[in-house]
Amino acid sequence: MHGPESSTPPSDCTDSDLVPSVDTAAGVLAVAGAIGGEIADHLVSHPVSHYELIIGLPALVVGITYLIAASKGTDRVERCQAAKQNHGEVRGCDGCQWEIP
């Protein structure tokens, strides 16, 4: 069975780890900011009311989301690099294991 032809040219999979690296840095900074803010909130004489719910928890969720995105992005980059190394240039998908005819 063969699907319809695409009107757009196939795209190369990416073997650059720039975006996953930026996602990792942003995730680590967000998590560190949430934890550091919680510690600072307990040390100051005038703490922020409900810091955990207003700032800390959302920052922690954003940080974890960035770290998950970085993990998935790194996995795709590694699959693309392996596919290009084992099967030559791969076109048409992001990290396909086999060359698309």
DONULO-955560 format. One record per atom (N, C-alpha, C): z, y, x; residue in three letters; atom name; residue number from 1. Coordinates in steps of 0.2 Angstrom, whole numbers. Atoms other than C-alpha are relative to their C-alpha. Example, Ala and Ser with C-alpha at 12.3 -4.5 7.8 and 13.67 -1.06 7.14 Angstrom:
<nodes>
<<0 -6 4> 'ALA' 'N' 1>
<<39 -22 62> 'ALA' 'CA' 1>
<<0 6 4> 'ALA' 'C' 1>
<<-1 -6 -4> 'SER' 'N' 2>
<<36 -5 68> 'SER' 'CA' 2>
<<3 5 -4> 'SER' 'C' 2>
</nodes>
This chain:
<nodes>
<<0 -6 4> 'MET' 'N' 1>
<<0 0 0> 'MET' 'CA' 1>
<<0 6 4> 'MET' 'C' 1>
<<1 -6 -4> 'HIS' 'N' 2>
<<-5 17 7> 'HIS' 'CA' 2>
<<1 6 -5> 'HIS' 'C' 2>
<<-1 -6 4> 'GLY' 'N' 3>
<<2 34 0> 'GLY' 'CA' 3>
<<-5 5 1> 'GLY' 'C' 3>
<<5 -6 -1> 'PRO' 'N' 4>
<<-8 50 -2> 'PRO' 'CA' 4>
<<1 3 7> 'PRO' 'C' 4>
<<0 -3 -6> 'GLU' 'N' 5>
<<-13 59 13> 'GLU' 'CA' 5>
<<4 7 -1> 'GLU' 'C' 5>
<<-4 -6 0> 'SER' 'N' 6>
<<-2 74 18> 'SER' 'CA' 6>
<<-5 6 2> 'SER' 'C' 6>
<<4 -6 -2> 'SER' 'N' 7>
<<-10 92 18> 'SER' 'CA' 7>
<<3 3 6> 'SER' 'C' 7>
<<-2 -3 -6> 'THR' 'N' 8>
<<1 97 32> 'THR' 'CA' 8>
<<0 -5 6> 'THR' 'C' 8>
<<0 5 -6> 'PRO' 'N' 9>
<<0 90 50> 'PRO' 'CA' 9>
<<7 -3 1> 'PRO' 'C' 9>
<<-6 3 -2> 'PRO' 'N' 10>
<<13 79 56> 'PRO' 'CA' 10>
<<4 4 5> 'PRO' 'C' 10>
<<-4 -4 -5> 'SER' 'N' 11>
<<27 87 66> 'SER' 'CA' 11>
<<3 -5 5> 'SER' 'C' 11>
<<-4 4 -5> 'ASP' 'N' 12>
<<35 81 82> 'ASP' 'CA' 12>
<<7 -1 -1> 'ASP' 'C' 12>
<<-7 1 1> 'CYS' 'N' 13>
<<52 74 82> 'CYS' 'CA' 13>
<<3 4 6> 'CYS' 'C' 13>
<<-3 -5 -5> 'THR' 'N' 14>
<<64 85 93> 'THR' 'CA' 14>
<<4 -4 5> 'THR' 'C' 14>
<<-5 3 -5> 'ASP' 'N' 15>
<<72 79 109> 'ASP' 'CA' 15>
<<4 5 4> 'ASP' 'C' 15>
<<-5 -6 -2> 'SER' 'N' 16>
<<81 96 112> 'SER' 'CA' 16>
<<7 -1 -3> 'SER' 'C' 16>
<<-7 0 2> 'ASP' 'N' 17>
<<100 95 111> 'ASP' 'CA' 17>
<<3 7 -1> 'ASP' 'C' 17>
<<-3 -7 0> 'LEU' 'N' 18>
<<102 114 109> 'LEU' 'CA' 18>
<<4 1 -7> 'LEU' 'C' 18>
<<-3 -1 7> 'VAL' 'N' 19>
<<106 114 90> 'VAL' 'CA' 19>
<<6 -4 -1> 'VAL' 'C' 19>
<<-6 4 0> 'PRO' 'N' 20>
<<118 99 91> 'PRO' 'CA' 20>
<<6 3 5> 'PRO' 'C' 20>
<<-5 -3 -5> 'SER' 'N' 21>
<<127 108 106> 'SER' 'CA' 21>
<<3 6 -3> 'SER' 'C' 21>
<<-2 -6 3> 'VAL' 'N' 22>
<<128 124 96> 'VAL' 'CA' 22>
<<5 -2 -6> 'VAL' 'C' 22>
<<-4 2 5> 'ASP' 'N' 23>
<<135 115 81> 'ASP' 'CA' 23>
<<7 -3 3> 'ASP' 'C' 23>
<<-6 3 -3> 'THR' 'N' 24>
<<148 106 92> 'THR' 'CA' 24>
<<5 6 2> 'THR' 'C' 24>
<<-4 -6 -2> 'ALA' 'N' 25>
<<154 123 100> 'ALA' 'CA' 25>
<<3 4 -6> 'ALA' 'C' 25>
<<-2 -3 6> 'ALA' 'N' 26>
<<155 131 82> 'ALA' 'CA' 26>
<<5 -4 -3> 'ALA' 'C' 26>
<<-5 4 4> 'GLY' 'N' 27>
<<165 116 75> 'GLY' 'CA' 27>
<<6 0 4> 'GLY' 'C' 27>
<<-6 0 -4> 'VAL' 'N' 28>
<<177 116 90> 'VAL' 'CA' 28>
<<3 7 -1> 'VAL' 'C' 28>
<<-3 -7 0> 'LEU' 'N' 29>
<<180 135 89> 'LEU' 'CA' 29>
<<3 1 -7> 'LEU' 'C' 29>
<<-2 -1 6> 'ALA' 'N' 30>
<<182 134 70> 'ALA' 'CA' 30>
<<7 -4 -1> 'ALA' 'C' 30>
<<-6 5 0> 'VAL' 'N' 31>
<<195 119 71> 'VAL' 'CA' 31>
<<6 4 4> 'VAL' 'C' 31>
<<-5 -3 -5> 'ALA' 'N' 32>
<<204 128 86> 'ALA' 'CA' 32>
<<3 6 -4> 'ALA' 'C' 32>
<<-3 -6 3> 'GLY' 'N' 33>
<<205 144 76> 'GLY' 'CA' 33>
<<4 -1 -6> 'GLY' 'C' 33>
<<-4 2 5> 'ALA' 'N' 34>
<<212 136 61> 'ALA' 'CA' 34>
<<7 -3 2> 'ALA' 'C' 34>
<<-6 2 -3> 'ILE' 'N' 35>
<<225 127 71> 'ILE' 'CA' 35>
<<4 5 4> 'ILE' 'C' 35>
<<-3 -6 -3> 'GLY' 'N' 36>
<<229 142 82> 'GLY' 'CA' 36>
<<2 5 -5> 'GLY' 'C' 36>
<<-2 -5 5> 'GLY' 'N' 37>
<<230 153 67> 'GLY' 'CA' 37>
<<6 -2 -4> 'GLY' 'C' 37>
<<-6 3 3> 'GLU' 'N' 38>
<<243 141 59> 'GLU' 'CA' 38>
<<6 1 5> 'GLU' 'C' 38>
<<-5 0 -5> 'ILE' 'N' 39>
<<253 141 75> 'ILE' 'CA' 39>
<<2 8 0> 'ILE' 'C' 39>
<<-1 -7 0> 'ALA' 'N' 40>
<<252 160 76> 'ALA' 'CA' 40>
<<3 3 -6> 'ALA' 'C' 40>
<<-3 -2 6> 'ASP' 'N' 41>
<<256 162 58> 'ASP' 'CA' 41>
<<8 -2 -1> 'ASP' 'C' 41>
<<-7 2 -1> 'HIS' 'N' 42>
<<273 153 61> 'HIS' 'CA' 42>
<<4 4 5> 'HIS' 'C' 42>
<<-4 -3 -5> 'LEU' 'N' 43>
<<277 163 76> 'LEU' 'CA' 43>
<<1 7 -1> 'LEU' 'C' 43>
<<-1 -7 1> 'VAL' 'N' 44>
<<275 181 70> 'VAL' 'CA' 44>
<<5 1 -5> 'VAL' 'C' 44>
<<-5 -2 5> 'SER' 'N' 45>
<<288 190 60> 'SER' 'CA' 45>
<<-2 2 -7> 'SER' 'C' 45>
<<3 -2 7> 'HIS' 'N' 46>
<<276 195 46> 'HIS' 'CA' 46>
<<-6 -5 -1> 'HIS' 'C' 46>
<<6 5 1> 'PRO' 'N' 47>
<<266 179 42> 'PRO' 'CA' 47>
<<-4 2 -6> 'PRO' 'C' 47>
<<5 -1 6> 'VAL' 'N' 48>
<<251 180 31> 'VAL' 'CA' 48>
<<2 -5 -6> 'VAL' 'C' 48>
<<-2 4 5> 'SER' 'N' 49>
<<255 174 14> 'SER' 'CA' 49>
<<-6 -5 -2> 'SER' 'C' 49>
<<4 5 2> 'HIS' 'N' 50>
<<247 157 10> 'HIS' 'CA' 50>
<<-6 -1 5> 'HIS' 'C' 50>
<<5 0 -5> 'TYR' 'N' 51>
<<237 157 27> 'TYR' 'CA' 51>
<<-4 -7 -1> 'TYR' 'C' 51>
<<3 6 0> 'GLU' 'N' 52>
<<234 138 25> 'GLU' 'CA' 52>
<<-5 -1 -5> 'GLU' 'C' 52>
<<5 0 5> 'LEU' 'N' 53>
<<225 140 9> 'LEU' 'CA' 53>
<<-6 5 0> 'LEU' 'C' 53>
<<5 -5 0> 'ILE' 'N' 54>
<<216 156 12> 'ILE' 'CA' 54>
<<-5 0 6> 'ILE' 'C' 54>
<<4 -1 -6> 'ILE' 'N' 55>
<<210 155 30> 'ILE' 'CA' 55>
<<0 -7 3> 'ILE' 'C' 55>
<<0 6 -4> 'GLY' 'N' 56>
<<216 139 38> 'GLY' 'CA' 56>
<<-4 -6 -2> 'GLY' 'C' 56>
<<3 6 2> 'LEU' 'N' 57>
<<210 125 27> 'LEU' 'CA' 57>
<<-8 1 -1> 'LEU' 'C' 57>
<<7 -1 0> 'PRO' 'N' 58>
<<192 133 24> 'PRO' 'CA' 58>
<<-3 0 7> 'PRO' 'C' 58>
<<3 0 -7> 'ALA' 'N' 59>
<<190 136 43> 'ALA' 'CA' 59>
<<0 -8 3> 'ALA' 'C' 59>
<<-1 7 -2> 'LEU' 'N' 60>
<<196 118 46> 'LEU' 'CA' 60>
<<-6 -4 -3> 'LEU' 'C' 60>
<<5 4 4> 'VAL' 'N' 61>
<<183 111 33> 'VAL' 'CA' 61>
<<-7 2 3> 'VAL' 'C' 61>
<<6 -2 -3> 'VAL' 'N' 62>
<<169 122 41> 'VAL' 'CA' 62>
<<-1 -3 7> 'VAL' 'C' 62>
<<0 3 -6> 'GLY' 'N' 63>
<<174 115 58> 'GLY' 'CA' 63>
<<-2 -7 0> 'GLY' 'C' 63>
<<2 7 0> 'ILE' 'N' 64>
<<173 97 53> 'ILE' 'CA' 64>
<<-7 -1 -2> 'ILE' 'C' 64>
<<7 0 2> 'THR' 'N' 65>
<<157 100 44> 'THR' 'CA' 65>
<<-5 1 6> 'THR' 'C' 65>
<<4 -1 -6> 'TYR' 'N' 66>
<<149 107 60> 'TYR' 'CA' 66>
<<0 -6 5> 'TYR' 'C' 66>
<<-1 5 -5> 'LEU' 'N' 67>
<<156 93 70> 'LEU' 'CA' 67>
<<-4 -6 -3> 'LEU' 'C' 67>
<<4 6 3> 'ILE' 'N' 68>
<<148 80 58> 'ILE' 'CA' 68>
<<-7 1 1> 'ILE' 'C' 68>
<<7 -2 -1> 'ALA' 'N' 69>
<<132 90 59> 'ALA' 'CA' 69>
<<-3 -1 7> 'ALA' 'C' 69>
<<2 1 -8> 'ALA' 'N' 70>
<<132 89 78> 'ALA' 'CA' 70>
<<0 -7 1> 'ALA' 'C' 70>
<<1 7 -2> 'SER' 'N' 71>
<<135 71 78> 'SER' 'CA' 71>
<<-6 -3 -3> 'SER' 'C' 71>
<<6 3 3> 'LYS' 'N' 72>
<<121 67 66> 'LYS' 'CA' 72>
<<-6 3 4> 'LYS' 'C' 72>
<<5 -3 -4> 'GLY' 'N' 73>
<<110 79 76> 'GLY' 'CA' 73>
<<-1 -3 7> 'GLY' 'C' 73>
<<0 3 -6> 'THR' 'N' 74>
<<114 71 92> 'THR' 'CA' 74>
<<-3 -7 0> 'THR' 'C' 74>
<<3 7 1> 'ASP' 'N' 75>
<<110 54 85> 'ASP' 'CA' 75>
<<-7 0 -1> 'ASP' 'C' 75>
<<7 -1 1> 'ARG' 'N' 76>
<<93 60 79> 'ARG' 'CA' 76>
<<-4 2 7> 'ARG' 'C' 76>
<<3 -2 -6> 'VAL' 'N' 77>
<<89 68 96> 'VAL' 'CA' 77>
<<0 -6 5> 'VAL' 'C' 77>
<<0 6 -4> 'GLU' 'N' 78>
<<94 52 105> 'GLU' 'CA' 78>
<<-5 -5 -2> 'GLU' 'C' 78>
<<6 5 2> 'ARG' 'N' 79>
<<83 41 94> 'ARG' 'CA' 79>
<<-7 3 2> 'ARG' 'C' 79>
<<6 -3 -2> 'CYS' 'N' 80>
<<69 53 97> 'CYS' 'CA' 80>
<<-2 -1 7> 'CYS' 'C' 80>
<<1 1 -8> 'GLN' 'N' 81>
<<71 52 116> 'GLN' 'CA' 81>
<<-1 -7 1> 'GLN' 'C' 81>
<<1 8 -1> 'ALA' 'N' 82>
<<72 33 115> 'ALA' 'CA' 82>
<<-7 -2 -2> 'ALA' 'C' 82>
<<6 2 3> 'ALA' 'N' 83>
<<57 32 104> 'ALA' 'CA' 83>
<<-6 3 5> 'ALA' 'C' 83>
<<5 -3 -5> 'LYS' 'N' 84>
<<47 44 116> 'LYS' 'CA' 84>
<<0 -4 6> 'LYS' 'C' 84>
<<0 4 -6> 'GLN' 'N' 85>
<<52 34 131> 'GLN' 'CA' 85>
<<-3 -7 -1> 'GLN' 'C' 85>
<<3 7 1> 'ASN' 'N' 86>
<<48 17 124> 'ASN' 'CA' 86>
<<-7 -1 -3> 'ASN' 'C' 86>
<<6 0 4> 'HIS' 'N' 87>
<<33 21 113> 'HIS' 'CA' 87>
<<-5 5 1> 'HIS' 'C' 87>
<<5 -6 -1> 'GLY' 'N' 88>
<<25 37 120> 'GLY' 'CA' 88>
<<2 5 -5> 'GLY' 'C' 88>
<<-1 -5 5> 'GLU' 'N' 89>
<<24 52 109> 'GLU' 'CA' 89>
<<0 -2 -7> 'GLU' 'C' 89>
<<-1 2 7> 'VAL' 'N' 90>
<<30 50 91> 'VAL' 'CA' 90>
<<-1 6 -4> 'VAL' 'C' 90>
<<2 -6 4> 'ARG' 'N' 91>
<<23 61 78> 'ARG' 'CA' 91>
<<2 -2 -8> 'ARG' 'C' 91>
<<0 1 7> 'GLY' 'N' 92>
<<27 62 59> 'GLY' 'CA' 92>
<<7 -1 -2> 'GLY' 'C' 92>
<<-7 1 3> 'CYS' 'N' 93>
<<46 59 58> 'CYS' 'CA' 93>
<<5 3 6> 'CYS' 'C' 93>
<<-5 -3 -4> 'ASP' 'N' 94>
<<62 65 66> 'ASP' 'CA' 94>
<<4 -6 3> 'ASP' 'C' 94>
<<-3 6 -4> 'GLY' 'N' 95>
<<67 50 78> 'GLY' 'CA' 95>
<<-2 -7 -3> 'GLY' 'C' 95>
<<2 7 2> 'CYS' 'N' 96>
<<57 36 71> 'CYS' 'CA' 96>
<<0 -5 6> 'CYS' 'C' 96>
<<-1 5 -6> 'GLN' 'N' 97>
<<59 20 81> 'GLN' 'CA' 97>
<<-7 -2 2> 'GLN' 'C' 97>
<<7 2 -1> 'TRP' 'N' 98>
<<40 16 80> 'TRP' 'CA' 98>
<<-5 5 -1> 'TRP' 'C' 98>
<<5 -5 0> 'GLU' 'N' 99>
<<25 25 83> 'GLU' 'CA' 99>
<<-4 0 -7> 'GLU' 'C' 99>
<<4 0 7> 'ILE' 'N' 100>
<<16 30 66> 'ILE' 'CA' 100>
<<-7 0 1> 'ILE' 'C' 100>
<<7 1 -2> 'PRO' 'N' 101>
<<-2 24 66> 'PRO' 'CA' 101>
<<-4 6 -3> 'PRO' 'C' 101>
</nodes>
